[in-house]
Amino acid sequence: MAASLAALAPAGALAREVVAFPLSYPPGMIVIKESERKLYYVMGNGEAIRYPVAIGKAGKAWRGEAYIAGKFVRPAWSAPADVRRDHPNFPDVIPGGSPRNPMGAAALTLSLSEVAIHGTSQSMRKSVGTAASYGCIRMLNEDVVDLYGRVRIGTPVIAIP
């Protein structure tokens, strides 16, 4: 599975990096720091892998605790009701693998309604590092593929200011 997943991510420089991180978070946890527009995968020993992300735009970002409820490669996407209200012309379903699919290479669904940590389409890559989504955490495809390989169902996730 990892080999096929890696093929879905573009080659090139990686945005992720290993950084010092507080010991107060347990290894294996995902910490999303909204003010930084960063996601941290805690490795332990005072280190984490830091990834740039897009967070929810004003009024759409979530805070609190959740966990990874599902893992999907190239998932199809159907616009949630709040997205459909703003974009009534979206198709009912955008197939997985379509260049227009906003889920990108992989998605890690959360234990929250209609929220995921996911990749992105080529046209939306520039949104990573901003507050642009309807609540999802948007990552570069190469980074979501890396994170996908590190987490399991049940991995705890916390979003903080």
Disulfide bonds with the S-S distance in Angstrom:
none
